[in-house]
Amino acid sequence: MERRAIGELLERVASGEVAADEAAAHLAELPFVDAGFARVDTHRAVRRGIPEVVLGLGKTPEQLVGISRALLARGQRVLVTRVEPAGVEAMLELPGAVHHDVARCVTVAPEGEPVFPEPTGGTVGIVTAGTSDLPVAEEARVSAEALGNRVDLIVDVGVAGLHRLLAVRDRLQEARVLVVVAGMEGALPSVVAGLVDRPVIAVPTSIGYGAAFEGMAALLGMLSSCSAGVTVVNIDNGFGAAFAATLMNRLGPA
């Protein structure tokens, strides 16, 4: 149940359309659902405005389906990240489930609702240094759209050819928040942050040859950025960047 739904329920109680004890029964289910293998946090949408998001790694197909059903039963959309093949197969049995292959995510909307909610606020720009960074950028895109953002995905504008980045400078400036995804030496977020007056969330990826140390070089480069105000998430954490961008987008000017 989300804040909007609680408000509507209370209005129906006030109008006499719903009995107080019936409303209390609905609210009593809010904190969490104990499924034995998981305590599904059905109250998170009320506290944070965003329902619980499920990490698919390490969970069995049965666990993923069980958690998803618990969220759907309370009218919440489901976003599962890093879903392994067996989990994808099981989740696609749920009505309305969609597999986002490159992003390695599965989304499920309650019956009769669109895959993604209607976007609000400004645009979240997602920028990749190279095509090899797309899996992480797609995780960020799917997550951002599932969390109610309008997204502009800009691909392959890394520092090896800065003319490509300058050609989309207007799109960078039109975004309210920018998620910049890069591997190798991770230089792109610093360059982007030097061009725009928007928050920049840097995402290091594990793309690169040996001395890139599976993303450590990019991570350290981003943490050491000479462009003030660059915020950095963990290696390959497209979802974390999308979540942070969502909170910034909601707080920004209309």
QUINORGI-V444298 format. One record per residue. NEAR is the number of other ideal C-beta (glycine too) atoms within 12 Angstrom. Layout:
NEAR + NEAR
This chain:
31 + 28 + 20 + 18 + 24 + 25 + 15 + 19 + 28 + 20 + 15 + 18 + 21 + 14 + 12 + 11 + 14 + 19 + 15 + 16 + 11 + 15 + 26 + 15 + 14 + 24 + 22 + 15 + 26 + 28 + 18 + 21 + 28 + 15 + 23 + 12 + 17 + 26 + 17 + 33 + 28 + 35 + 27 + 26 + 29 + 26 + 18 + 18 + 24 + 33 + 40 + 34 + 36 + 40 + 26 + 35 + 18 + 15 + 27 + 19 + 25 + 20 + 28 + 41 + 34 + 29 + 43 + 43 + 28 + 31 + 39 + 33 + 22 + 32 + 27 + 40 + 38 + 42 + 45 + 45 + 38 + 30 + 41 + 24 + 16 + 17 + 34 + 29 + 18 + 28 + 38 + 25 + 19 + 32 + 18 + 23 + 31 + 27 + 27 + 34 + 17 + 22 + 36 + 32 + 44 + 44 + 43 + 40 + 28 + 27 + 14 + 10 + 18 + 18 + 23 + 28 + 29 + 14 + 22 + 21 + 27 + 29 + 31 + 49 + 44 + 45 + 48 + 42 + 43 + 30 + 21 + 24 + 43 + 31 + 31 + 48 + 47 + 33 + 45 + 51 + 41 + 40 + 45 + 50 + 37 + 40 + 41 + 32 + 40 + 27 + 38 + 30 + 37 + 36 + 30 + 24 + 37 + 34 + 28 + 17 + 15 + 19 + 12 + 23 + 34 + 19 + 14 + 26 + 24 + 15 + 27 + 35 + 20 + 20 + 38 + 35 + 42 + 52 + 55 + 55 + 54 + 52 + 41 + 33 + 32 + 40 + 34 + 46 + 50 + 29 + 35 + 46 + 30 + 25 + 27 + 29 + 19 + 35 + 33 + 41 + 44 + 50 + 50 + 45 + 46 + 28 + 31 + 28 + 14 + 9 + 13 + 24 + 21 + 19 + 33 + 24 + 27 + 43 + 31 + 20 + 33 + 41 + 21 + 19 + 30 + 15 + 27 + 13 + 22 + 34 + 29 + 33 + 34 + 24 + 33 + 34 + 33 + 46 + 40 + 31 + 48 + 44 + 36 + 33 + 49 + 40 + 26 + 31 + 36 + 25 + 16 + 21 + 10 + 9
